[in-house]
Amino acid sequence: MNRTQTTAPVRIGIIGGGLMGRECASALARWFALVDFPVRAELTAVCELDQSRLDWFKQVPTVRLLSTNHHEFLANPGIDVVYAAVPHHLHESIYLDVLRAGKDLFAEKPFGIDLESARRVRDEAAKLGRFVRVSSEFPFFPGVQRVFQLARCGALGRLLEIRAGFHHSSDLDPSKPINWKRQNKFCGEIGVMGDLGLHVAHVPLRLGWRPASLYAQLQKVITQRPDGKGGTAACDTWDNAIIHTNTPIGDYTIPMTIELKRMAPTEMNTWYLEIIGTDRGARFSTKEPKTLWTYRRDKEQVWERSDLGFATIFPTITGAIFEPGFPDILQQMWAAYIAERAGQLGDRFGCATPDEAVASHKWWRAALESHRTQSVVAST
Ligand SMILES: NC(=O)c1ccc[n+]([C@@H]2O[C@H](COP(=O)([O-])OP(=O)(O)OC[C@H]3O[C@@H](n4cnc5c(N)ncnc54)[C@H](O)[C@@H]3O)[C@@H](O)[C@H]2O)c1
């Protein structure tokens, strides 16, 4: 029997019903797709300032509270977990309000607008004993899991290099209007690193890989954009970041290169990870979402390609031959959050932790310093 039908649900509330708030609602709405999942989860409440966005959630039958005030929303006892998906300058204040209201938190990255902000939220959660994890869904692609396992079990031989990145391209269009993600006061001084960085840092951090030092090349390319009201507005965030790190792994220091780009021609949400060793290597990119590439040093040296299908961490009703996409990995990430909160994750891959988010912020802080001084700087 599917146990999801028998237990009381974890009641989830969303603060911020924009792009990601709606994705969360969609992942929870088809919870029944998870097979033999031990805990039920349902969306019960939404807080969103924009009335038309709030009204969208009226079509979700389990939602009982719609609010435009997050204090009123948090006073509601019918919420166990809050998913907060708001602009970065609001992360700290809203996350702290959630924790102090006695709720557990599923936070969005970058988990505070800067390093200090991230530390304050992490420390408050630890003090209050709340369960907190941070959103980062790409590791839940089956291909990424295979890369992770190969790296973790030491099958690759002596590591040669690691390349990880996340590329977008729509900002190349100078007529794309400004939004909060392109303004330092809302997005944070770390710019593209706050936007895309934790997605890329999550797997290396989970493998225990923490760069000791780094050199960063940061670029601001388009500095003015249409403001959507007939004028222009300053676009002052970093667009692209290329970060060259020295990362101690075992007895060696390995070059790990991280590329975070809003301006990578033709790339549309391309997340990739490549880990190369002397014996084997592994590579995954969202460009081929069902595919794992592995390198093997035999008599001949070959790259092999395997189609993995729908081999997700948490089984679903979806047939094994089908291919996973963004909504699927988002639901897998939610399943990991809910399972871990219930003490049922076991040895499966878990969501990014507050400590990992803080560690990633150290990299971005170091990258700013490296670019400013044009030098290699410590990053731990
Ligand atoms: N995990 C991912 O793949 C992913 C993708 C995109 C964005 N994000 C992150 O999600 C967060 C939100 O990004 P988004 O793209 O959904 O932004 P968005 O602008 O689409 O949505 C944010 C929403 O928050 C609402 N809001 C602002 N202040 C509020 C308040 N005080 N109370 C209630 N609602 C409020 C806004 O009205 C807006 O609808 C950011 O931290 C961002 O970095 C994550």
The ligand as a Gaussian input file, in Angstrom:
#p B3LYP/6-31G(d) Opt

LIG

0 1
 N       15.906000      27.028000      -6.725000
 C       15.859000      27.634000      -7.903000
 O       16.048000      27.008000      -8.950000
 C       15.561000      29.081000      -7.973000
 C       15.215000      29.678000      -9.212000
 C       14.892000      31.034000      -9.220000
 C       14.937000      31.759000      -8.043000
 N       15.302000      31.151000      -6.866000
 C       15.347000      31.902000      -5.593000
 O       14.014000      32.000000      -5.104000
 C       13.832000      33.254000      -4.450000
 C       12.696000      33.984000      -5.128000
 O       12.992000      34.096000      -6.511000
 P       11.835000      34.117000      -7.606000
 O       12.495000      33.930000      -8.912000
 O       10.705000      33.221000      -7.201000
 O       11.385000      35.638000      -7.468000
 P       10.023000      36.327000      -7.930000
 O       10.314000      37.791000      -8.031000
 O        9.442000      35.616000      -9.100000
 O        9.060000      36.048000      -6.684000
 C        9.257000      36.654000      -5.438000
 C        7.876000      36.945000      -4.868000
 O        8.018000      37.392000      -3.520000
 C        6.961000      38.308000      -3.298000
 N        7.261000      39.064000      -2.093000
 C        8.174000      40.041000      -1.903000
 N        8.147000      40.470000      -0.638000
 C        7.214000      39.750000       0.005000
 C        6.714000      39.735000       1.330000
 N        7.171000      40.585000       2.266000
 N        5.728000      38.886000       1.645000
 C        5.241000      38.033000       0.708000
 N        5.667000      37.997000      -0.571000
 C        6.627000      38.856000      -0.908000
 C        6.925000      39.149000      -4.565000
 O        5.710000      39.849000      -4.713000
 C        7.150000      38.085000      -5.623000
 O        5.932000      37.577000      -6.145000
 C       15.185000      33.954000      -4.512000
 O       15.897000      33.679000      -3.343000
 C       15.863000      33.320000      -5.701000
 O       17.278000      33.356000      -5.631000
 C       15.589000      29.830000      -6.825000

